[in-house]
Protein backbone atom coordinates (compact mmCIF):
# COMPACT_ATOMS: atom_id res chain seq x y z
CA UNK A 1 0.00 0.00 0.00
CA UNK A 2 1.33 3.42 -0.95
CA UNK A 3 -1.40 5.70 0.37
CA UNK A 4 -4.84 5.81 1.90
CA UNK A 5 -7.39 8.59 2.00
CA UNK A 6 -10.78 8.99 3.60
CA UNK A 7 -13.31 11.77 3.35
CA UNK A 8 -16.74 12.45 4.80
CA UNK A 9 -19.27 14.88 3.31
CA UNK A 10 -22.51 16.13 4.84
CA UNK A 11 -25.24 15.59 2.24
CA UNK A 12 -27.27 18.65 3.33
CA UNK A 13 -24.18 20.84 3.07
CA UNK A 14 -23.58 19.52 -0.46
CA UNK A 15 -27.24 20.26 -1.27
CA UNK A 16 -26.79 23.85 -0.07
CA UNK A 17 -23.55 24.32 -2.01
CA UNK A 18 -25.06 22.91 -5.23
CA UNK A 19 -28.13 25.15 -4.90
CA UNK A 20 -25.98 28.22 -4.27
CA UNK A 21 -23.36 27.40 -6.94
CA UNK A 22 -24.90 25.21 -9.68
CA UNK A 23 -21.78 25.57 -11.85
CA UNK A 24 -19.93 23.44 -9.31
CA UNK A 25 -21.48 20.37 -10.92
CA UNK A 26 -19.62 20.88 -14.22
CA UNK A 27 -16.46 22.15 -12.50
CA UNK A 28 -16.06 19.11 -10.22
CA UNK A 29 -17.87 16.19 -11.86
CA UNK A 30 -17.24 14.52 -15.21
CA UNK A 31 -20.12 14.13 -17.67
CA UNK A 32 -20.38 10.45 -16.71
CA UNK A 33 -20.59 11.27 -13.00
CA UNK A 34 -23.18 13.95 -13.71
CA UNK A 35 -25.35 11.55 -15.73
CA UNK A 36 -25.15 8.86 -13.05
CA UNK A 37 -26.04 11.26 -10.23
CA UNK A 38 -28.81 13.02 -12.11
CA UNK A 39 -30.51 9.71 -12.92
CA UNK A 40 -31.40 9.41 -9.22
CA UNK A 41 -34.52 10.93 -7.68
CA UNK A 42 -32.23 12.95 -5.41
CA UNK A 43 -28.79 13.29 -7.04
CA UNK A 44 -27.25 15.02 -4.01
CA UNK A 45 -26.22 11.80 -2.25
CA UNK A 46 -24.44 10.58 -5.39
CA UNK A 47 -22.69 13.91 -5.90
CA UNK A 48 -21.67 14.03 -2.22
CA UNK A 49 -20.14 10.55 -2.22
CA UNK A 50 -18.26 11.24 -5.47
CA UNK A 51 -16.94 14.49 -4.03
CA UNK A 52 -15.77 12.51 -0.99
CA UNK A 53 -14.06 10.01 -3.32
CA UNK A 54 -12.16 12.75 -5.14
CA UNK A 55 -11.00 14.22 -1.83
CA UNK A 56 -10.00 10.76 -0.56
CA UNK A 57 -7.91 10.17 -3.70
CA UNK A 58 -6.15 13.51 -3.26
CA UNK A 59 -5.33 12.55 0.32
CA UNK A 60 -4.00 9.15 -0.80
CA UNK A 61 -1.83 10.98 -3.36
CA UNK A 62 -0.60 13.32 -0.63
CA UNK A 63 -1.70 16.44 -2.52
CA UNK A 64 -4.01 19.29 -1.65
CA UNK A 65 -6.84 20.95 -3.50
CA UNK A 66 -5.70 22.45 -6.78
CA UNK A 67 -2.78 20.06 -7.28
CA UNK A 68 -4.84 17.98 -9.71
CA UNK A 69 -7.94 18.75 -11.74
CA UNK A 70 -11.24 17.52 -10.32
CA UNK A 71 -11.96 15.76 -13.63
CA UNK A 72 -8.67 13.84 -13.35
CA UNK A 73 -10.38 11.69 -10.73
CA UNK A 74 -13.55 9.96 -11.91
CA UNK A 75 -15.74 7.45 -10.13
CA UNK A 76 -16.96 4.88 -12.64
CA UNK A 77 -18.87 1.65 -12.14
CA UNK A 78 -17.79 -1.83 -13.10
CA UNK A 79 -20.21 -4.16 -14.87
CA UNK A 80 -21.17 -5.51 -11.43
CA UNK A 81 -21.98 -1.98 -10.23
CA UNK A 82 -18.97 -1.68 -7.92
CA UNK A 83 -17.31 1.75 -7.81
CA UNK A 84 -13.92 2.04 -9.44
CA UNK A 85 -11.54 4.92 -10.11
CA UNK A 86 -10.46 6.25 -13.50
CA UNK A 87 -7.39 8.43 -12.94
CA UNK A 88 -6.10 10.67 -15.75
CA UNK A 89 -4.10 13.85 -16.36
CA UNK A 90 -2.04 15.35 -13.55
CA UNK A 91 -3.47 12.88 -11.00
CA UNK A 92 -2.19 10.00 -13.13
CA UNK A 93 1.24 11.63 -13.37
CA UNK A 94 1.43 12.09 -9.59
CA UNK A 95 0.29 8.49 -9.07
CA UNK A 96 2.92 7.21 -11.50
CA UNK A 97 5.65 9.22 -9.73
CA UNK A 98 4.62 7.56 -6.47
CA UNK A 99 4.58 4.09 -8.03
CA UNK A 100 0.81 3.66 -7.78
CA UNK A 101 -0.45 1.07 -10.24
CA UNK A 102 -3.94 0.34 -8.95
CA UNK A 103 -6.64 1.62 -6.61
CA UNK A 104 -9.29 0.25 -4.27
CA UNK A 105 -12.34 2.41 -3.58
CA UNK A 106 -15.29 2.00 -1.29
CA UNK A 107 -18.25 4.37 -1.03
CA UNK A 108 -21.15 4.56 1.37
CA UNK A 109 -23.86 7.11 2.06
CA UNK A 110 -27.00 7.71 4.02
CA UNK A 111 -29.50 10.53 3.69
CA UNK A 112 -27.22 12.68 5.85
CA UNK A 113 -23.58 11.56 5.31
CA UNK A 114 -21.41 10.33 2.43
CA UNK A 115 -18.04 8.63 2.93
CA UNK A 116 -15.31 7.38 0.63
CA UNK A 117 -12.10 5.48 1.28
CA UNK A 118 -9.43 5.28 -1.43
CA UNK A 119 -6.40 3.01 -1.18
CA UNK A 120 -3.46 3.51 -3.54
CA UNK A 121 -1.55 0.31 -4.32
Order of alpha helices (4+ residues) and beta strands (2+ residues): beta-alpha-alpha-alpha-alpha-beta-beta-alpha-beta-beta
